[in-house]
Amino acid sequence: MKLLPFLLGMGVGYVLGTRAGRERYEQLSKAYRRVADNPQVQAAAGVARAKAGEAVQAGVAVAKDKVAPSSNAGHEPSAPGRSATGNGTAR
């Protein structure tokens, strides 16, 4: 999880840049743009996006498996505190 330290560093840089004045902010902003526009950084971001997409798809598949109908198909689950007989009275 290398993204969190990067974002934290960007936040600290922003705060320090605004305290140092507009000129320092512009310096930091230019440095950020140079890094963000770097082809290697762009490639790494693309790989990270792809891996995140794969992780989301895997998570969705796991969730679907857990929510899939079980062996008691055709039976509605009763609400907590309710009778399974379906008469709606609490027991």
C-alpha positions as CSV (number, residue, x, y, z in Angstrom):
1,M,0.0,0.0,0.0
2,K,2.4,2.7,-1.2
3,L,-0.4,5.0,-2.2
4,L,-1.2,6.1,1.3
5,P,2.3,7.5,2.1
6,F,2.4,9.3,-1.3
7,L,-1.0,10.9,-0.5
8,L,0.1,11.8,3.0
9,G,3.3,13.4,1.5
10,M,1.3,15.4,-1.0
11,G,-1.0,16.7,1.8
12,V,2.0,17.7,3.9
13,G,3.6,19.3,0.9
14,Y,0.5,21.3,0.2
15,V,0.3,22.6,3.8
16,L,3.9,23.5,3.9
17,G,3.6,25.1,0.4
18,T,0.7,27.3,1.5
19,R,2.5,28.3,4.6
20,A,5.7,29.2,2.6
21,G,3.6,31.4,0.3
22,R,2.5,31.3,-3.3
23,E,6.0,31.0,-4.8
24,R,6.8,27.8,-2.8
25,Y,3.3,26.5,-3.7
26,E,4.1,27.0,-7.4
27,Q,7.4,25.2,-7.0
28,L,5.7,22.2,-5.3
29,S,2.9,22.3,-7.9
30,K,5.4,22.2,-10.8
31,A,7.3,19.3,-9.1
32,Y,4.0,17.4,-8.7
33,R,3.1,17.9,-12.4
34,R,6.6,16.7,-13.5
35,V,6.1,13.5,-11.4
36,A,2.5,13.0,-12.4
37,D,3.3,13.4,-16.1
38,N,6.3,11.1,-16.1
39,P,5.6,8.1,-18.4
40,Q,6.8,5.6,-15.8
41,V,4.4,7.0,-13.2
42,Q,1.6,6.9,-15.8
43,A,2.4,3.2,-16.5
44,A,2.5,2.4,-12.8
45,A,-0.9,4.1,-12.3
46,G,-2.3,2.1,-15.2
47,V,-1.1,-1.1,-13.6
48,A,-2.5,-0.1,-10.2
49,R,-5.9,0.7,-11.8
50,A,-6.0,-2.7,-13.5
51,K,-5.1,-4.5,-10.3
52,A,-7.7,-2.6,-8.4
53,G,-10.3,-3.5,-11.0
54,E,-9.3,-7.2,-10.8
55,A,-9.6,-7.0,-7.0
56,V,-13.0,-5.5,-7.2
57,Q,-14.2,-8.2,-9.6
58,A,-12.8,-10.9,-7.3
59,G,-14.6,-9.3,-4.4
60,V,-17.9,-9.2,-6.3
61,A,-17.5,-12.8,-7.2
62,V,-16.9,-13.8,-3.6
63,A,-19.9,-11.7,-2.5
64,K,-22.1,-13.3,-5.1
65,D,-21.1,-16.8,-3.9
66,K,-21.9,-15.9,-0.3
67,V,-25.3,-14.4,-1.3
68,A,-26.2,-17.2,-3.7
69,P,-29.4,-19.2,-2.9
70,S,-28.6,-22.0,-0.4
71,S,-30.1,-25.5,-0.2
72,N,-33.4,-24.2,1.3
73,A,-34.4,-22.7,-2.0
74,G,-38.0,-21.6,-2.1
75,H,-38.2,-20.8,1.6
76,E,-38.2,-17.2,2.7
77,P,-36.0,-16.5,5.7
78,S,-37.9,-15.3,8.7
79,A,-37.2,-11.9,10.2
80,P,-35.3,-11.9,13.5
81,G,-37.7,-12.5,16.4
82,R,-40.4,-13.9,14.1
83,S,-41.8,-17.3,13.8
84,A,-40.8,-19.4,10.8
85,T,-44.5,-20.4,10.4
86,G,-45.2,-17.2,8.5
87,N,-48.1,-16.1,10.8
88,G,-46.2,-12.9,11.7
89,T,-46.4,-13.3,15.5
90,A,-43.4,-12.6,17.6
91,R,-42.3,-15.3,19.9
